Amino acid sequence: MKTKTVVIFEIILIMFLCSCSDYKKNAYNNLNQVDANKSAWLPSFLLNNQEIKQQVFNVLECHDLDTNESWGYFSIKNNEYLFDLSCISDTKAFNNKKLNKRLRKIGYMNSSNETRMVENVNFLYYLFFDEEQNKFYFYGIYK
């Protein structure tokens, strides 16, 4: 009887721990059909400028409601648009271990210290460019 109670308790505990994270993932071929609810988790600099918005494709966006983090990747036809928007920075504002773990899970294996920071009213984003995949990876947190 005692073993059965312990097993039931462990199952309930596992179910509780698994349900605590409010982690979501969305993928888009382009940004033309992204609705307002989902666009809040995408970097605003991709959506606010119509020229950039038309060039972005192959988008993966992940976010965690509990931590207010957003991360993912996208490709863009002309990289110069993004380099004009951003400035070189470092990632001291973030928990680098967590940042690296999140980005590795979606395919970013580079460990470049050079990043590009883009800040807006609500989010601070860091961009990482993977030359091999010709993709930008982003990681941001709600301020």
DSSP file with accessible surface (Angstrom, degrees, kcal/mol):
  #  RESIDUE AA STRUCTURE BP1 BP2  ACC     N-H-->O    O-->H-N    N-H-->O    O-->H-N    TCO  KAPPA ALPHA  PHI   PSI    X-CA   Y-CA   Z-CA
    1    1 A M     >        0   0  180      0, 0.0     4,-2.1     0, 0.0     5,-0.2   0.000 360.0 360.0 360.0 -40.4    0.0    0.0    0.0
    2    2 A K  H  >  +     0   0  173      1,-0.2     4,-2.1     2,-0.2     5,-0.2   0.901 360.0  50.3 -64.5 -40.4    2.8    2.4    0.9
    3    3 A T  H  > S+     0   0  109      1,-0.2     4,-2.4     2,-0.2    -1,-0.2   0.902 108.7  52.1 -64.3 -41.1    4.5    1.7   -2.5
    4    4 A K  H  > S+     0   0  143      1,-0.2     4,-2.4     2,-0.2    -1,-0.2   0.909 109.3  49.7 -62.8 -41.4    1.3    2.4   -4.4
    5    5 A T  H  X S+     0   0   82     -4,-2.1     4,-2.5     2,-0.2    -1,-0.2   0.907 110.6  50.0 -64.1 -41.8    0.9    5.7   -2.5
    6    6 A V  H  X S+     0   0   72     -4,-2.1     4,-2.5     2,-0.2    -2,-0.2   0.923 110.9  49.4 -63.8 -43.4    4.5    6.8   -3.3
    7    7 A V  H  X S+     0   0   65     -4,-2.4     4,-2.4     2,-0.2    -2,-0.2   0.934 111.7  48.3 -62.7 -44.3    4.0    5.9   -7.0
    8    8 A I  H  X S+     0   0   89     -4,-2.4     4,-2.4     1,-0.2    -2,-0.2   0.933 111.7  50.2 -63.4 -42.7    0.7    7.9   -7.2
    9    9 A F  H  X S+     0   0  134     -4,-2.5     4,-2.6     1,-0.2    -1,-0.2   0.915 110.1  50.3 -61.9 -42.6    2.4   10.9   -5.5
   10   10 A E  H  X S+     0   0  104     -4,-2.5     4,-2.5     2,-0.2    -1,-0.2   0.904 110.1  50.2 -63.3 -40.4    5.3   10.7   -8.0
   11   11 A I  H  X S+     0   0   89     -4,-2.4     4,-2.5     2,-0.2    -2,-0.2   0.931 111.8  47.4 -63.9 -44.9    2.9   10.7  -10.9
   12   12 A I  H  X S+     0   0  103     -4,-2.4     4,-2.4     2,-0.2    -2,-0.2   0.921 112.3  50.4 -63.1 -42.2    1.0   13.7   -9.6
   13   13 A L  H  X S+     0   0   76     -4,-2.6     4,-2.6     2,-0.2     5,-0.2   0.928 110.9  48.3 -62.6 -44.0    4.3   15.5   -8.9
   14   14 A I  H  X S+     0   0  103     -4,-2.5     4,-2.3     1,-0.2     5,-0.2   0.920 111.4  50.2 -63.4 -43.3    5.6   14.8  -12.5
   15   15 A M  H  X S+     0   0  125     -4,-2.5     4,-1.5    -5,-0.2    -1,-0.2   0.915 111.7  48.8 -63.3 -40.2    2.3   16.0  -14.0
   16   16 A F  H  X S+     0   0  124     -4,-2.4     4,-0.8     1,-0.2    -2,-0.2   0.940 111.8  47.8 -64.4 -46.1    2.4   19.2  -11.9
   17   17 A L  H >X S+     0   0  108     -4,-2.6     4,-0.5     1,-0.2     3,-0.5   0.877 111.7  50.4 -65.3 -36.2    6.0   20.0  -12.9
   18   18 A C  H 3< S+     0   0   97     -4,-2.3     3,-0.3     1,-0.2    -1,-0.2   0.819 109.5  51.0 -71.5 -29.3    5.3   19.3  -16.6
   19   19 A S  H 3< S+     0   0   85     -4,-1.5    -1,-0.2    -5,-0.2    -2,-0.2   0.619  93.0  76.5 -85.3  -9.0    2.3   21.6  -16.6
   20   20 A C  H << S+     0   0   59     -4,-0.8     2,-0.4    -3,-0.5    -1,-0.2   0.842  77.5  79.4 -72.8 -34.4    4.1   24.6  -15.0
   21   21 A S     <  -     0   0   65     -4,-0.5     2,-0.6    -3,-0.3    43,-0.0  -0.614  61.0-162.0 -79.8 131.0    6.0   25.7  -18.0
   22   22 A D        +     0   0   58     -2,-0.4    43,-2.0     2,-0.0     2,-0.4  -0.543  31.1 159.5-108.1  62.5    4.0   27.7  -20.5
   23   23 A Y  E     -A   64   0A  89     -2,-0.6     2,-0.3    41,-0.2    41,-0.2  -0.760  15.4-175.4 -92.7 126.9    6.4   27.2  -23.4
   24   24 A K  E     -A   63   0A  99     39,-2.8    39,-2.3    -2,-0.4     2,-0.4  -0.912  10.4-162.2-124.5 155.0    5.1   27.8  -26.9
   25   25 A K  E     +A   62   0A 123     -2,-0.3     2,-0.3    37,-0.2    37,-0.2  -0.999   8.1 179.2-139.1 135.3    6.5   27.3  -30.4
   26   26 A N  E     -A   61   0A  35     35,-3.1    35,-3.3    -2,-0.4     2,-0.4  -0.998   8.4-161.9-136.4 142.7    5.3   28.8  -33.7
   27   27 A A  E     -A   60   0A  76     -2,-0.3     2,-0.4    33,-0.2    33,-0.2  -0.956   8.4-175.7-125.6 142.7    6.7   28.4  -37.3
   28   28 A Y  E     -A   59   0A  33     31,-2.7    31,-2.8    -2,-0.4     3,-0.1  -0.996  28.9-148.9-137.5 141.8    6.0   30.6  -40.3
   29   29 A N  E    S-     0   0A 142     -2,-0.4    29,-1.6    29,-0.2     2,-0.3   0.853  90.6 -15.4 -72.5 -37.2    7.0   30.5  -43.9
   30   30 A N  E     -A   57   0A  57     27,-0.2     3,-0.3    28,-0.1    -1,-0.2  -0.893  70.0-105.9-151.7-177.9    6.9   34.3  -44.0
   31   31 A L  S >  S+     0   0    0     25,-0.6     3,-1.0    22,-0.5    23,-0.1   0.384  89.9  95.1-100.5   5.2    5.5   37.1  -41.8
   32   32 A N  T 3  S+     0   0   83      1,-0.2    -1,-0.2    21,-0.1    22,-0.0   0.792  90.8  38.8 -67.5 -28.2    2.6   38.1  -44.0
   33   33 A Q  T 3  S+     0   0  177     -3,-0.3     2,-0.5     2,-0.1    -1,-0.2   0.142  79.8 127.9-113.2  22.1    0.0   36.0  -42.2
   34   34 A V    <   -     0   0   25     -3,-1.0     2,-0.1     4,-0.0    -3,-0.0  -0.650  52.3-138.0 -81.4 124.2    1.1   36.5  -38.6
   35   35 A D     >  -     0   0   79     -2,-0.5     4,-2.0     1,-0.1     3,-0.3  -0.321  23.6-103.4 -80.6 167.8   -1.8   37.6  -36.4
   36   36 A A  H  > S+     0   0   79      1,-0.2     4,-0.8     2,-0.2    -1,-0.1   0.846 116.5  55.4 -61.6 -37.0   -1.5   40.2  -33.7
   37   37 A N  H  4 S+     0   0  137      1,-0.2     3,-0.3     2,-0.2    -1,-0.2   0.905 114.6  38.5 -64.3 -41.8   -1.4   37.8  -30.8
   38   38 A K  H >4 S+     0   0   84     -3,-0.3     3,-1.3     1,-0.2     4,-0.4   0.771 104.7  67.6 -81.8 -25.5    1.5   35.8  -32.1
   39   39 A S  H >< S+     0   0   32     -4,-2.0     3,-1.1     1,-0.3    -1,-0.2   0.748  83.4  75.3 -68.9 -19.2    3.4   38.9  -33.4
   40   40 A A  T 3< S+     0   0   60     -4,-0.8    -1,-0.3    -3,-0.3    -2,-0.1   0.790  96.5  48.2 -62.7 -24.9    4.0   40.1  -29.9
   41   41 A W  T <  S+     0   0   37     -3,-1.3    -1,-0.3    -4,-0.2    -2,-0.2   0.541  96.1  86.1 -94.7  -8.2    6.7   37.4  -29.4
   42   42 A L  S <  S-     0   0    4     -3,-1.1     2,-0.1    -4,-0.4     5,-0.1  -0.671  99.2 -89.9 -87.8 147.9    8.5   38.1  -32.7
   43   43 A P    >>  -     0   0    0      0, 0.0     3,-1.7     0, 0.0     4,-0.6  -0.369  34.4-139.2 -57.1 127.1   11.1   40.8  -32.7
   44   44 A S  H >> S+     0   0   26      1,-0.3     4,-2.9     2,-0.2     3,-0.9   0.792  97.2  69.3 -63.9 -27.3    9.3   44.0  -33.6
   45   45 A F  H 3> S+     0   0   16      1,-0.3     4,-0.5     2,-0.2    -1,-0.3   0.743  97.0  54.9 -66.1 -17.2   12.0   45.2  -35.9
   46   46 A L  H <4 S+     0   0    0     -3,-1.7    -1,-0.3     2,-0.1    -2,-0.2   0.758 117.8  33.5 -81.0 -25.8   11.0   42.4  -38.3
   47   47 A L  H << S+     0   0   29     -3,-0.9    -2,-0.2    -4,-0.6    -3,-0.1   0.759 109.3  60.7-101.5 -30.3    7.4   43.5  -38.4
   48   48 A N  H  < S+     0   0  129     -4,-2.9     2,-0.7     1,-0.1    -3,-0.1   0.813  95.9  63.3 -73.5 -32.4    7.5   47.3  -38.1
   49   49 A N  S  X S-     0   0   60     -4,-0.5     4,-2.8    -5,-0.3     5,-0.2  -0.853  70.9-156.1 -97.2 115.9    9.6   47.9  -41.3
   50   50 A Q  H  > S+     0   0  109     -2,-0.7     4,-2.0     1,-0.2    -1,-0.2   0.852  92.3  55.5 -62.4 -35.0    7.6   46.8  -44.4
   51   51 A E  H  > S+     0   0  112      2,-0.2     4,-0.6     1,-0.2    -1,-0.2   0.916 112.8  41.7 -64.6 -42.8   10.8   46.3  -46.4
   52   52 A I  H >> S+     0   0    1      1,-0.2     3,-1.3     2,-0.2     4,-1.1   0.937 111.0  56.5 -67.9 -46.5   12.3   44.0  -43.8
   53   53 A K  H >< S+     0   0   48     -4,-2.8     3,-0.6     1,-0.3   -22,-0.5   0.882 105.3  51.8 -53.8 -40.4    9.0   42.2  -43.3
   54   54 A Q  H 3< S+     0   0   92     -4,-2.0    -1,-0.3     1,-0.2    -2,-0.2   0.730 110.4  49.6 -71.0 -20.1    8.7   41.3  -47.0
   55   55 A Q  H << S+     0   0   35     -3,-1.3    22,-1.3    -4,-0.6     2,-0.3   0.602  88.2  98.0 -95.9 -11.7   12.3   39.8  -47.0
   56   56 A V  E <<  + B   0  76A   2     -4,-1.1   -25,-0.6    -3,-0.6     2,-0.3  -0.576  44.8 155.1 -83.9 137.3   12.0   37.5  -43.9
   57   57 A F  E     +AB  30  75A  83     18,-2.6    18,-2.7    -2,-0.3   -27,-0.2  -0.921  45.0  42.0-148.9 171.9   11.2   33.8  -44.3
   58   58 A N  E    S-     0   0A  67    -29,-1.6     2,-0.4    -2,-0.3   -29,-0.2   0.957  73.4-179.1  50.8  65.9   11.7   30.5  -42.6
   59   59 A V  E     -A   28   0A   2    -31,-2.8   -31,-2.7    15,-0.2     2,-0.4  -0.812  20.3-176.9-104.8 132.5   10.8   31.8  -39.1
   60   60 A L  E     -AB  27  73A  15     13,-2.6    13,-1.8    -2,-0.4     2,-0.4  -0.999   8.8-175.4-123.4 128.2   10.7   29.8  -35.9
   61   61 A E  E     +AB  26  72A   0    -35,-3.3   -35,-3.1    -2,-0.4     2,-0.4  -0.991   4.4 178.6-127.0 129.6    9.6   31.6  -32.7
   62   62 A C  E     +AB  25  71A   0      9,-3.2     9,-2.6    -2,-0.4     2,-0.3  -0.959   6.4 175.5-124.4 147.6    9.6   30.2  -29.2
   63   63 A H  E     -AB  24  70A  14    -39,-2.3   -39,-2.8    -2,-0.4     2,-0.5  -0.994  23.7-146.4-151.6 156.7    8.5   31.9  -26.0
   64   64 A D  E  >> -AB  23  69A  10      5,-2.1     4,-1.5    -2,-0.3     5,-1.1  -0.977   4.0-162.4-125.6 113.7    8.0   31.2  -22.4
   65   65 A L  T  45S+     0   0   69    -43,-2.0    -1,-0.1    -2,-0.5   -42,-0.1   0.785  90.2  58.2 -66.0 -28.5    5.2   33.1  -20.6
   66   66 A D  T  45S+     0   0  100      1,-0.2    -1,-0.2   -44,-0.1   -43,-0.1   0.859 120.2  25.5 -70.7 -35.6    6.7   32.4  -17.2
   67   67 A T  T  45S-     0   0   44     -3,-0.3    -2,-0.2     2,-0.1    -1,-0.2   0.475  98.9-127.0-107.6  -4.7   10.0   34.0  -17.9
   68   68 A N  T  <5 +     0   0   70     -4,-1.5    74,-2.5     1,-0.2     2,-0.3   0.839  59.8 145.2  58.3  36.9    8.9   36.5  -20.6
   69   69 A E  E   < -BC  64 141A   2     -5,-1.1    -5,-2.1    72,-0.2     2,-0.4  -0.788  31.0-169.6-103.6 150.7   11.7   35.2  -23.0
   70   70 A S  E     +BC  63 140A   0     70,-2.6    70,-3.4    -2,-0.3     2,-0.3  -0.999  14.1 160.1-137.7 136.3   11.4   34.9  -26.7
   71   71 A W  E     +BC  62 139A   3     -9,-2.6    -9,-3.2    -2,-0.4     2,-0.3  -0.975  12.4 108.4-151.3 161.9   13.9   33.1  -29.0
   72   72 A G  E     -BC  61 138A   0     66,-1.9    66,-2.6    -2,-0.3     2,-0.3  -0.990  47.3 -93.7 164.2-158.0   14.1   31.6  -32.4
   73   73 A Y  E     +BC  60 137A  41    -13,-1.8   -13,-2.6    -2,-0.3     2,-0.3  -0.955  24.8 179.3-148.7 165.3   15.5   32.1  -35.8
   74   74 A F  E     - C   0 136A   0     62,-2.2    62,-3.0    -2,-0.3     2,-0.3  -0.973  20.1-133.1-159.7 159.4   14.7   33.5  -39.2
   75   75 A S  E     -B   57   0A   9    -18,-2.7   -18,-2.6    -2,-0.3     2,-0.4  -0.874  18.9-165.4-113.4 153.5   16.3   34.0  -42.7
   76   76 A I  E     -B   56   0A   4     -2,-0.3     3,-0.2    58,-0.3   -20,-0.2  -0.996  24.1-135.5-141.5 142.2   16.3   37.2  -44.6
   77   77 A K  S    S+     0   0  153    -22,-1.3     2,-0.5    -2,-0.4    -1,-0.1   0.872  99.1  31.9 -65.7 -39.0   17.1   37.8  -48.3
   78   78 A N    >   -     0   0   64      1,-0.1     3,-1.2   -26,-0.1     4,-0.4  -0.897  63.8-169.8-126.4 105.0   19.2   40.9  -47.6
   79   79 A N  T >> S+     0   0   31     -2,-0.5     4,-1.6    -3,-0.2     3,-1.0   0.735  77.0  78.8 -63.3 -25.0   21.2   40.9  -44.3
   80   80 A E  H 3> S+     0   0  113      1,-0.3     4,-1.7     2,-0.2    -1,-0.2   0.820  82.5  64.9 -58.4 -31.3   22.2   44.5  -44.7
   81   81 A Y  H <> S+     0   0   60     -3,-1.2     4,-0.7     1,-0.2    -1,-0.3   0.904 106.7  42.1 -57.2 -41.5   18.8   45.7  -43.5
   82   82 A L  H <> S+     0   0    2     -3,-1.0     4,-1.1    -4,-0.4     3,-0.4   0.853 108.1  57.3 -78.3 -34.2   19.4   44.2  -40.1
   83   83 A F  H  < S+     0   0   52     -4,-1.6    -1,-0.2     1,-0.2    -2,-0.2   0.834 104.2  55.1 -67.8 -25.8   23.0   45.3  -39.7
   84   84 A D  H  < S+     0   0  130     -4,-1.7    -1,-0.2     1,-0.2    -2,-0.2   0.815 108.9  48.5 -72.2 -28.3   21.8   48.9  -40.2
   85   85 A L  H  < S+     0   0   82     -4,-0.7     2,-0.2    -3,-0.4    -1,-0.2   0.701 107.3  60.0 -82.0 -23.3   19.4   48.5  -37.3
   86   86 A S     <  -     0   0   17     -4,-1.1     2,-0.3    -3,-0.1    32,-0.2  -0.625  61.4-146.0-115.5 165.4   21.7   47.0  -34.7
   87   87 A C  E     -D  117   0A  65     30,-1.5    30,-2.8    -2,-0.2     2,-0.2  -0.938  33.8-101.4-125.9 151.1   24.8   47.7  -32.8
   88   88 A I  E     +D  116   0A  99     -2,-0.3     2,-0.2    28,-0.2    28,-0.2  -0.498  56.7 146.4 -72.5 138.9   27.5   45.3  -31.7
   89   89 A S  E     -D  115   0A  36     26,-1.7    26,-1.2    -2,-0.2     2,-0.3  -0.818  41.7-106.8-151.1-173.3   27.2   44.4  -28.0
   90   90 A D        -     0   0   67     -2,-0.2     3,-0.4    24,-0.1    24,-0.1  -0.771  27.3-116.0-122.1 175.0   27.8   41.6  -25.6
   91   91 A T  S >  S+     0   0   21     -2,-0.3     3,-1.8     1,-0.2     8,-0.1   0.018  70.5 122.3-102.6  30.1   25.3   39.4  -23.8
   92   92 A K  T 3   +     0   0  168      1,-0.3    -1,-0.2     3,-0.1     4,-0.1   0.733  66.3  67.8 -65.3 -19.8   26.1   40.4  -20.2
   93   93 A A  T 3  S+     0   0   67     -3,-0.4    -1,-0.3     2,-0.1     2,-0.3   0.660 100.7  58.4 -73.3 -13.1   22.4   41.4  -19.7
   94   94 A F  S <  S-     0   0   19     -3,-1.8     2,-1.1    47,-0.0     3,-0.1  -0.731  95.2-100.6-115.8 164.0   21.3   37.8  -20.0
   95   95 A N     >  -     0   0  100     -2,-0.3     4,-2.7     1,-0.2     5,-0.2  -0.729  37.8-160.7 -77.8 101.8   22.0   34.5  -18.3
   96   96 A N  H  > S+     0   0   68     -2,-1.1     4,-2.8     1,-0.2     5,-0.2   0.841  85.4  55.9 -61.5 -34.3   24.4   33.2  -20.9
   97   97 A K  H  > S+     0   0  174      2,-0.2     4,-2.0     1,-0.2    -1,-0.2   0.943 112.6  41.9 -63.0 -45.3   24.0   29.6  -19.8
   98   98 A K  H  > S+     0   0   70      2,-0.2     4,-2.7     1,-0.2    -2,-0.2   0.923 114.0  52.4 -67.1 -44.2   20.2   29.8  -20.4
   99   99 A L  H  X S+     0   0    2     -4,-2.7     4,-2.4     1,-0.2     5,-0.2   0.947 111.6  45.9 -56.9 -50.7   20.6   31.7  -23.6
  100  100 A N  H  X S+     0   0   60     -4,-2.8     4,-2.5     1,-0.2    -1,-0.2   0.893 112.2  51.4 -62.1 -39.3   23.0   29.1  -25.0
  101  101 A K  H  X S+     0   0  120     -4,-2.0     4,-1.8    -5,-0.2    -1,-0.2   0.935 110.7  47.9 -63.8 -45.8   20.8   26.3  -24.0
  102  102 A R  H  X S+     0   0   42     -4,-2.7     4,-0.6     1,-0.2    -2,-0.2   0.926 115.8  43.8 -60.8 -46.5   17.7   27.8  -25.6
  103  103 A L  H ><>S+     0   0    0     -4,-2.4     5,-2.4    -5,-0.2     3,-0.8   0.863 109.5  55.6 -72.2 -34.8   19.5   28.5  -28.9
  104  104 A R  H ><5S+     0   0  128     -4,-2.5     3,-1.6     1,-0.2    -1,-0.2   0.890 100.6  60.6 -62.5 -36.9   21.3   25.1  -29.0
  105  105 A K  H 3<5S+     0   0  149     -4,-1.8    -1,-0.2     1,-0.3    -2,-0.2   0.759 108.1  44.1 -62.6 -24.1   17.9   23.4  -28.8
  106  106 A I  T <<5S-     0   0   19     -3,-0.8    -1,-0.3    -4,-0.6    -2,-0.2   0.267 131.8 -86.3-107.2  11.3   16.8   25.1  -32.0
  107  107 A G  T < 5S+     0   0   24     -3,-1.6     2,-0.8     1,-0.2    -3,-0.2   0.432  79.6 135.1 110.3   0.7   20.1   24.5  -33.9
  108  108 A Y      < +     0   0    7     -5,-2.4    -1,-0.2     1,-0.2    -2,-0.1  -0.724  14.3 161.7 -87.1 112.8   22.5   27.3  -33.1
  109  109 A M        +     0   0  133     -2,-0.8    -1,-0.2    -5,-0.0     2,-0.1   0.432  37.4 108.4-109.5  -2.9   25.9   25.7  -32.4
  110  110 A N        -     0   0   73      1,-0.1    20,-0.0    18,-0.0    -2,-0.0  -0.449  51.5-159.9 -74.4 149.2   28.1   28.7  -32.9
  111  111 A S        +     0   0  102     -2,-0.1    -1,-0.1     0, 0.0     2,-0.1  -0.105  31.2 157.2-120.4  36.4   29.7   30.2  -29.8
  112  112 A S        -     0   0   50      1,-0.1    -2,-0.0    17,-0.1     0, 0.0  -0.365  34.7-155.8 -63.9 135.1   30.4   33.7  -31.3
  113  113 A N  S    S+     0   0  146     -2,-0.1     2,-0.6     2,-0.0   -22,-0.2   0.628  71.3  92.8 -84.7 -16.4   30.8   36.4  -28.7
  114  114 A E        +     0   0  107    -24,-0.1     2,-0.3   -26,-0.1   -24,-0.1  -0.697  54.8 162.9 -81.8 122.3   29.9   39.1  -31.2
  115  115 A T  E     -D   89   0A   2    -26,-1.2   -26,-1.7    -2,-0.6     2,-0.5  -0.858  34.6-127.4-129.9 168.6   26.2   39.8  -31.2
  116  116 A R  E     -DE  88 127A  50     11,-2.2    11,-3.5    -2,-0.3     2,-0.4  -0.983  21.6-149.6-121.5 130.8   24.0   42.5  -32.4
  117  117 A M  E     -DE  87 126A  39    -30,-2.8   -30,-1.5    -2,-0.5     2,-0.4  -0.831  13.4-177.2-104.2 135.7   21.6   44.1  -30.0
  118  118 A V  E     - E   0 125A  15      7,-2.8     7,-2.9    -2,-0.4     2,-0.4  -0.993   9.4-170.5-130.7 125.2   18.2   45.6  -31.0
  119  119 A E  E     + E   0 124A 112     -2,-0.4     2,-0.2     5,-0.2     5,-0.2  -0.913  10.0 167.1-119.2 139.2   16.2   47.3  -28.4
  120  120 A N        -     0   0   44      3,-2.6    -2,-0.0    -2,-0.4     0, 0.0  -0.736  54.7 -76.1-132.0-168.0   12.6   48.6  -28.5
  121  121 A V  S    S+     0   0  129     -2,-0.2     3,-0.1     1,-0.2    22,-0.0   0.898 125.0  18.9 -60.7 -43.1   10.1   49.7  -26.0
  122  122 A N  S    S+     0   0   78      1,-0.1    21,-3.2    20,-0.1     2,-0.3   0.747 121.1  43.6-102.3 -29.7    9.2   46.3  -24.6
  123  123 A F  E     - F   0 142A  13     19,-0.2    -3,-2.6    17,-0.0     2,-0.5  -0.901  52.8-152.4-125.3 151.4   12.0   43.9  -25.5
  124  124 A L  E     -EF 119 141A  25     17,-1.8    17,-1.7    -2,-0.3     2,-0.4  -0.993  28.6-171.0-116.3 118.3   15.7   43.7  -25.7
  125  125 A Y  E     -EF 118 140A   2     -7,-2.9    -7,-2.8    -2,-0.5     2,-0.4  -0.898  16.0-156.7-114.1 146.3   16.9   41.3  -28.4
  126  126 A Y  E     -EF 117 139A   7     13,-2.7    13,-1.8    -2,-0.4     2,-0.4  -0.968  13.1-152.8-116.7 135.5   20.3   39.9  -29.3
  127  127 A L  E     -EF 116 138A   2    -11,-3.5   -11,-2.2    -2,-0.4     2,-0.4  -0.895   8.4-170.1-109.3 138.9   20.9   38.6  -32.8
  128  128 A F  E     - F   0 137A   7      9,-2.8     9,-3.3    -2,-0.4     2,-0.5  -0.997  13.2-146.9-126.0 128.5   23.4   35.9  -33.7
  129  129 A F  E     - F   0 136A  47     -2,-0.4     2,-0.8     7,-0.2     7,-0.2  -0.850   3.5-159.2-101.7 126.7   24.3   35.3  -37.3
  130  130 A D  E  >> - F   0 135A   8      5,-3.0     5,-1.6    -2,-0.5     4,-1.2  -0.897   4.1-169.7-102.5 104.2   25.1   31.7  -38.3
  131  131 A E  T  45S+     0   0  162     -2,-0.8    -1,-0.2     1,-0.2     5,-0.0   0.856  82.9  56.8 -64.4 -36.8   27.0   32.0  -41.6
  132  132 A E  T  45S+     0   0  189      1,-0.2    -1,-0.2     2,-0.1    -2,-0.0   0.905 120.0  29.4 -61.9 -43.0   26.9   28.3  -42.3
  133  133 A Q  T  45S-     0   0   80      2,-0.2    -1,-0.2    -3,-0.1    -2,-0.2   0.517 101.2-131.7 -93.1  -8.6   23.1   28.2  -42.2
  134  134 A N  T  <5 +     0   0   84     -4,-1.2   -58,-0.3     1,-0.2     2,-0.3   0.930  64.4 128.8  53.2  49.6   22.7   31.8  -43.4
  135  135 A K  E   < - F   0 130A  29     -5,-1.6    -5,-3.0   -60,-0.1     2,-0.5  -0.967  57.2-134.1-132.5 149.5   20.2   32.4  -40.5
  136  136 A F  E     -CF  74 129A   2    -62,-3.0   -62,-2.2    -2,-0.3     2,-0.4  -0.889  18.4-159.6 -99.3 133.9   19.8   34.9  -37.7
  137  137 A Y  E     -CF  73 128A   0     -9,-3.3    -9,-2.8    -2,-0.5     2,-0.3  -0.886  11.6-163.6-107.3 142.5   19.1   33.5  -34.3
  138  138 A F  E     -CF  72 127A   0    -66,-2.6   -66,-1.9    -2,-0.4     2,-0.3  -0.934  15.7-176.2-128.9 152.5   17.5   35.8  -31.7
  139  139 A Y  E     +CF  71 126A   4    -13,-1.8   -13,-2.7    -2,-0.3     2,-0.3  -0.965  17.9 166.3-144.1 126.4   17.0   35.8  -28.0
  140  140 A G  E     -CF  70 125A   0    -70,-3.4   -70,-2.6    -2,-0.3     2,-0.4  -0.956  21.1-154.1-141.1 161.5   15.1   38.4  -26.2
  141  141 A I  E     -CF  69 124A  56    -17,-1.7   -17,-1.8    -2,-0.3     2,-0.2  -0.997  29.1-111.0-138.4 141.0   13.5   39.2  -22.9
  142  142 A Y  E       F   0 123A 112    -74,-2.5   -19,-0.2    -2,-0.4   -20,-0.1  -0.504 360.0 360.0 -68.6 131.7   10.6   41.5  -22.0
  143  143 A K              0   0  123    -21,-3.2    -1,-0.1    -2,-0.2   -75,-0.0  -0.487 360.0 360.0 -78.9 360.0   11.8   44.5  -20.0
